[in-house]
Amino acid sequence: MSEESPQRVVGGVPANTNIGIAYQLTPQDPLIDTDQCQRDASLMATLGANAIRVYHVDPDADHTGCMTAFADVGIYTLIDLDTFTTYINPVSFPRLSEWSFH
């Protein structure tokens, strides 16, 4: 029997072993407040979360403290690459559907 490394999958795995959380408490960048991230990371780890998704970040801000807080408890971060001014607002932007591509 060979030794295998642990499976690292965020979603869609059997046995519900992975839990992800959308992490955007405010319209501002949530990954610049290290104290808040440390509290949240600890609580999320207690709940069994292993990943968060962040919708908007300030590309010029320092995210070191928050990234370290989540890494220290084994939580992966999935960060959208849009900005506060380039994101698509689903309310004002028409939906894409199969019909859109014909």
C-alpha angles and dihedrals in degrees: 000000000000124000112245129199116244116274111254108201127143103203145359097042128138122259093028091263095152129063124188129193130202103230114197108119094168136015086254126079107291094196098071099070103080096183092053092046092051091053093045095045091053093050093044091051090051088054090051099252116158101176142032131195119216116196103197134018134173105246091207096052126097109251097172097110096049095042089052092048092055094041091051091061095040099256118146119216123220109194125190113230097222125099134226090268100040103048121113112247106216091206096057099030119076117246119258113231139161087272090060091066098054 
